Amino acid sequence: MYRTKIIVATEKFRSTVFIATGAIALIYFTHFILSFFNLGLVSLFSTSNIGIGFSLFVLIFASLNFIIDFDNIEKAQNSMLDKSFELYLAFGLMVTFIWVYMEILRLLAKLNERR
């Protein structure tokens, strides 16, 4: 979708994805802290419809981070940035790939538990 320019990484798109990613990180961090006290956001991480919907929401925004990564790589290539910058771009792409992979596994585990 990025290559065919169906989804373009505009500044509004970037800010929306960054805000959503930050909100997801805040939810995960809050759940992590609350789990020390045997509390937590149980409905978001359960196998209920809310939990599966949350996993789909996270998976969508994790996948949209690929658009930003590809746009950053294209901009770096067009502006002839230093070769050492490639490491940061590759690391960002790898983190996004691992995040999407983990979310797919989490969603499949929730769907499997429902059976």
MARBA-3410 file (N, C-alpha, C, O; in Angstrom, 1 decimal):
115
0.8,-1.2,0.0,0.0,0.0,0.0,0.9,1.3,0.0,0.5,2.3,-0.5 ~ 2.1,1.1,0.6,2.9,2.3,0.6,3.5,2.6,-0.8,3.6,3.7,-1.2 ~ 3.9,1.5,-1.4,4.5,1.6,-2.7,3.6,2.2,-3.8,4.0,3.0,-4.6 ~ 2.3,1.8,-3.7,1.3,2.3,-4.7,0.7,3.7,-4.2,-0.1,4.2,-4.9 ~ 1.2,4.2,-3.1,0.8,5.5,-2.6,-0.7,5.5,-2.2,-1.4,6.6,-2.3
-1.3,4.4,-1.9,-2.6,4.3,-1.4,-2.7,5.0,0.0,-3.6,5.8,0.3 ~ -1.7,4.7,0.8,-1.5,5.4,2.1,-0.2,6.2,2.0,0.8,5.7,1.8 ~ -0.3,7.5,2.3,0.8,8.4,2.2,1.1,8.9,3.6,0.2,9.2,4.4 ~ 2.4,8.9,4.0,2.8,9.4,5.3,2.8,10.9,5.4,3.9,11.5,5.3 ~ 1.7,11.5,5.6,1.6,13.0,5.7,1.9,13.3,7.2,2.0,12.4,8.0
2.1,14.6,7.5,2.3,15.0,8.9,1.2,14.6,9.8,1.4,14.2,11.0 ~ -0.1,14.8,9.3,-1.2,14.4,10.1,-1.3,12.9,10.4,-1.6,12.5,11.5 ~ -0.9,12.1,9.4,-0.9,10.7,9.5,0.2,10.3,10.6,-0.1,9.5,11.4 ~ 1.3,10.9,10.4,2.4,10.6,11.4,2.0,11.0,12.8,2.2,10.2,13.7 ~ 1.4,12.1,13.0,1.0,12.5,14.4,-0.1,11.6,14.9,0.0,11.3,16.1
-1.0,11.2,14.1,-2.0,10.3,14.5,-1.5,9.0,15.0,-1.8,8.4,16.0 ~ -0.6,8.4,14.2,0.0,7.1,14.5,0.9,7.3,15.7,0.9,6.4,16.6 ~ 1.7,8.4,15.9,2.5,8.5,17.0,1.7,8.7,18.3,2.1,8.1,19.3 ~ 0.6,9.4,18.2,-0.2,9.6,19.4,-0.9,8.3,19.8,-0.9,7.9,21.0 ~ -1.4,7.5,18.8,-2.0,6.2,19.1,-0.9,5.2,19.7,-1.2,4.4,20.6
0.3,5.2,19.1,1.3,4.4,19.6,1.7,4.7,21.0,2.0,3.8,21.9 ~ 1.8,6.0,21.3,2.1,6.5,22.7,1.0,6.1,23.7,1.3,5.7,24.8 ~ -0.3,6.1,23.2,-1.4,5.7,24.1,-1.3,4.2,24.3,-1.6,3.8,25.5 ~ -1.0,3.4,23.3,-0.9,2.0,23.5,0.3,1.7,24.5,0.1,0.8,25.3 ~ 1.4,2.4,24.3,2.5,2.2,25.2,2.1,2.5,26.7,2.5,1.9,27.6
1.3,3.6,26.8,0.9,4.0,28.2,-0.1,3.0,28.8,0.0,2.7,30.0 ~ -0.9,2.4,28.0,-1.8,1.3,28.4,-1.0,0.1,28.9,-1.3,-0.5,29.9 ~ 0.0,-0.3,28.1,0.8,-1.4,28.4,1.6,-1.1,29.7,1.7,-2.0,30.6 ~ 2.1,0.1,29.8,2.9,0.4,31.0,2.0,0.5,32.3,2.4,0.0,33.3 ~ 0.8,1.0,32.1,-0.1,1.0,33.3,-0.5,-0.4,33.7,-0.5,-0.7,34.9
-0.8,-1.2,32.7,-1.1,-2.6,33.0,0.1,-3.3,33.7,-0.1,-4.1,34.7 ~ 1.3,-3.0,33.3,2.5,-3.6,33.9,2.7,-3.1,35.4,2.9,-4.0,36.2 ~ 2.5,-1.9,35.6,2.6,-1.4,37.0,1.5,-1.9,37.9,1.7,-2.3,39.0 ~ 0.2,-1.9,37.4,-0.9,-2.5,38.1,-0.8,-3.9,38.4,-1.3,-4.4,39.4 ~ -0.1,-4.7,37.6,0.1,-6.1,37.8,0.9,-6.4,39.0,0.8,-7.5,39.5
1.7,-5.5,39.5,2.5,-5.7,40.7,1.6,-5.8,41.9,1.9,-6.4,42.9 ~ 0.4,-5.2,41.8,-0.5,-5.2,42.9,-1.7,-6.1,42.7,-2.8,-5.9,43.3 ~ -1.6,-7.0,41.8,-2.7,-8.0,41.4,-3.9,-7.2,40.9,-5.0,-7.7,41.0 ~ -3.7,-6.1,40.3,-4.7,-5.4,39.6,-4.4,-5.4,38.1,-3.4,-6.0,37.8 ~ -5.1,-4.7,37.3,-4.7,-4.7,35.9,-6.0,-4.3,35.1,-7.1,-4.2,35.6
-5.7,-4.2,33.8,-6.7,-3.9,32.9,-7.2,-5.2,32.3,-6.9,-5.6,31.1 ~ -7.9,-6.0,33.1,-8.2,-7.4,32.7,-9.0,-7.5,31.5,-8.8,-8.3,30.6 ~ -10.0,-6.6,31.3,-10.9,-6.7,30.1,-10.1,-6.5,28.8,-10.5,-7.0,27.8 ~ -9.0,-5.7,28.8,-8.3,-5.4,27.6,-7.4,-6.6,27.2,-7.0,-6.7,26.0 ~ -7.0,-7.4,28.2,-6.1,-8.4,27.9,-6.7,-9.8,28.1,-6.0,-10.8,28.2
-8.0,-9.9,28.1,-8.7,-11.2,28.2,-9.1,-11.7,26.9,-8.8,-11.0,25.8 ~ -9.8,-12.8,26.8,-10.3,-13.3,25.6,-11.7,-12.9,25.2,-12.4,-13.4,24.4 ~ -12.2,-11.8,25.9,-13.5,-11.3,25.6,-13.5,-10.5,24.3,-12.5,-10.4,23.7 ~ -14.7,-10.1,23.9,-14.8,-9.3,22.7,-14.0,-8.0,22.8,-13.4,-7.5,21.8 ~ -14.0,-7.4,24.0,-13.2,-6.2,24.2,-11.7,-6.5,24.0,-11.0,-5.7,23.4
-11.3,-7.6,24.6,-9.8,-7.9,24.5,-9.4,-8.2,23.1,-8.3,-7.8,22.7 ~ -10.2,-8.9,22.3,-9.9,-9.2,20.9,-10.0,-7.9,20.1,-9.1,-7.7,19.2 ~ -10.9,-7.0,20.4,-11.0,-5.8,19.7,-9.8,-4.9,20.0,-9.3,-4.2,19.1 ~ -9.4,-4.9,21.2,-8.1,-4.1,21.6,-6.9,-4.7,20.8,-6.1,-3.9,20.4 ~ -6.8,-6.0,20.8,-5.7,-6.6,20.0,-5.7,-6.2,18.5,-4.7,-6.0,18.0
-6.9,-6.2,18.0,-7.0,-5.8,16.6,-6.6,-4.3,16.4,-5.9,-3.9,15.4 ~ -7.1,-3.5,17.3,-6.7,-2.0,17.3,-5.2,-1.9,17.4,-4.6,-1.1,16.6 ~ -4.6,-2.6,18.3,-3.1,-2.5,18.4,-2.4,-3.0,17.2,-1.4,-2.4,16.8 ~ -2.9,-4.1,16.6,-2.3,-4.7,15.4,-2.4,-3.7,14.3,-1.5,-3.6,13.5 ~ -3.5,-3.0,14.1,-3.7,-2.0,13.0,-2.7,-0.9,13.2,-2.0,-0.6,12.2
-2.5,-0.4,14.4,-1.6,0.8,14.5,-0.1,0.3,14.5,0.7,1.1,14.1 ~ 0.1,-0.9,14.9,1.5,-1.5,14.8,1.8,-1.6,13.3,3.0,-1.3,12.9 ~ 0.9,-2.0,12.5,1.1,-2.2,11.1,1.3,-0.8,10.4,2.0,-0.7,9.5 ~ 0.5,0.2,10.9,0.7,1.5,10.3,2.0,2.1,10.5,2.5,3.1,9.8 ~ 2.7,1.7,11.6,4.1,2.1,11.8,5.0,1.7,10.7,6.1,2.4,10.5
4.7,0.6,9.9,5.5,0.3,8.8,5.5,1.4,7.7,6.5,1.7,7.1 ~ 4.4,2.1,7.6,4.3,3.2,6.6,5.3,4.3,7.0,6.0,4.8,6.1 ~ 5.3,4.6,8.2,6.3,5.6,8.7,7.7,5.2,8.5,8.6,5.9,8.1 ~ 8.0,3.9,8.8,9.3,3.4,8.7,9.8,3.4,7.2,10.9,3.8,6.9 ~ 8.9,3.0,6.3,9.2,3.0,4.9,9.4,4.4,4.4,10.3,4.7,3.6
8.6,5.4,4.9,8.8,6.7,4.5,10.1,7.3,5.0,10.7,8.1,4.3 ~ 10.5,7.0,6.2,11.7,7.4,6.7,12.9,6.9,5.9,13.9,7.6,5.7 ~ 12.8,5.6,5.5,13.9,5.0,4.7,14.0,5.7,3.4,15.1,6.0,2.9 ~ 12.8,6.0,2.7,12.8,6.6,1.4,13.4,8.1,1.5,14.1,8.5,0.7 ~ 13.0,8.8,2.6,13.5,10.2,2.7,15.0,10.2,3.0,15.7,11.0,2.5
15.5,9.2,3.8,16.9,9.1,4.0,17.7,8.8,2.7,18.8,9.3,2.5 ~ 17.1,7.9,1.9,17.7,7.5,0.6,17.8,8.7,-0.3,18.8,8.9,-1.0 ~ 16.7,9.5,-0.4,16.6,10.6,-1.3,17.5,11.8,-0.8,18.0,12.5,-1.7 ~ 17.7,11.9,0.5,18.5,13.1,0.9,20.0,12.7,1.1,20.8,13.5,1.6 ~ 20.3,11.5,0.8,21.7,11.0,0.9,22.3,11.2,2.3,23.4,11.8,2.4
21.6,10.7,3.3,22.1,10.8,4.6,23.4,9.9,4.8,23.6,9.0,4.0 ~ 24.1,10.1,5.9,25.2,9.3,6.2,24.9,7.9,6.3,23.8,7.5,6.8 ~ 25.8,7.0,6.0,25.6,5.6,6.0,25.3,5.1,7.4,24.6,4.1,7.6 ~ 25.8,5.8,8.5,25.6,5.3,9.8,24.1,5.4,10.2,23.7,4.8,11.2 ~ 23.4,6.3,9.5,22.0,6.4,9.8,21.1,5.2,9.4,20.0,5.0,9.9
21.7,4.4,8.5,21.0,3.2,8.1,20.7,2.2,9.3,19.7,1.6,9.3 ~ 21.6,2.2,10.2,21.5,1.4,11.4,20.2,1.7,12.2,19.5,0.8,12.6 ~ 20.0,3.0,12.4,18.8,3.5,13.1,17.5,3.1,12.4,16.5,2.7,13.0 ~ 17.5,3.3,11.1,16.4,3.0,10.3,16.1,1.5,10.3,14.9,1.1,10.4 ~ 17.1,0.7,10.2,16.9,-0.8,10.2,16.5,-1.2,11.6,15.6,-2.1,11.6
17.0,-0.6,12.6,16.5,-1.0,14.0,15.0,-0.6,14.1,14.3,-1.4,14.7 ~ 14.6,0.5,13.7,13.2,0.9,13.7,12.3,0.0,13.0,11.2,-0.4,13.5 ~ 12.7,-0.5,11.8,12.0,-1.4,11.0,11.9,-2.8,11.7,10.9,-3.4,11.7 ~ 13.0,-3.2,12.3,13.0,-4.5,13.0,12.1,-4.4,14.3,11.4,-5.4,14.5 ~ 12.1,-3.3,15.0,11.3,-3.2,16.2,9.8,-3.3,15.7,9.0,-3.9,16.4
9.4,-2.6,14.7,8.1,-2.6,14.2,7.7,-4.0,13.8,6.6,-4.5,14.0 ~ 8.6,-4.7,13.1,8.3,-6.1,12.6,8.1,-7.0,13.8,7.1,-7.8,13.8 ~ 8.9,-6.9,14.9,8.7,-7.7,16.0,7.5,-7.4,16.8,6.8,-8.3,17.3 ~ 7.1,-6.1,16.8,5.9,-5.7,17.5,4.6,-6.3,16.8,3.7,-6.8,17.4 ~ 4.6,-6.2,15.5,3.5,-6.8,14.7,3.4,-8.3,14.9,2.4,-8.8,15.0
4.6,-8.9,14.9,4.6,-10.4,15.0,4.1,-10.8,16.4,3.3,-11.7,16.5 ~ 4.5,-10.1,17.4,4.0,-10.4,18.8,2.5,-10.1,18.9,1.8,-10.9,19.6 ~ 2.0,-9.1,18.3,0.6,-8.8,18.4,-0.2,-9.9,17.6,-1.3,-10.2,18.1 ~ 0.3,-10.3,16.5,-0.4,-11.4,15.8,-0.4,-12.7,16.7,-1.5,-13.3,16.8 ~ 0.7,-13.0,17.3,0.7,-14.2,18.2,-0.3,-14.0,19.4,-0.9,-14.9,19.7
-0.3,-12.8,19.9,-1.2,-12.5,21.1,-2.7,-12.7,20.6,-3.5,-13.2,21.4 ~ -3.0,-12.2,19.4,-4.3,-12.3,18.9,-4.7,-13.7,18.6,-5.8,-14.1,19.0 ~ -3.8,-14.5,18.0,-4.1,-15.9,17.8,-4.3,-16.7,19.1,-5.1,-17.6,19.1 ~ -3.5,-16.3,20.1,-3.6,-17.0,21.4,-5.0,-16.7,22.0,-5.6,-17.6,22.6 ~ -5.4,-15.5,21.9,-6.8,-15.1,22.4,-7.9,-15.8,21.7,-8.8,-16.3,22.3
-7.7,-15.9,20.4,-8.8,-16.6,19.6,-8.7,-18.1,19.9,-9.8,-18.7,19.8 ~ -7.6,-18.7,20.1,-7.5,-20.1,20.4,-8.1,-20.4,21.8,-8.7,-21.5,21.9 ~ -7.9,-19.5,22.7,-8.4,-19.7,24.1,-10.0,-19.7,24.1,-10.6,-20.3,24.9 ~ -10.5,-19.0,23.1,-12.0,-18.8,23.1,-12.7,-20.1,22.7,-13.9,-20.4,23.0 ~ -12.0,-21.0,22.0,-12.6,-22.2,21.5,-12.9,-23.1,22.6,-13.4,-24.2,22.4
END
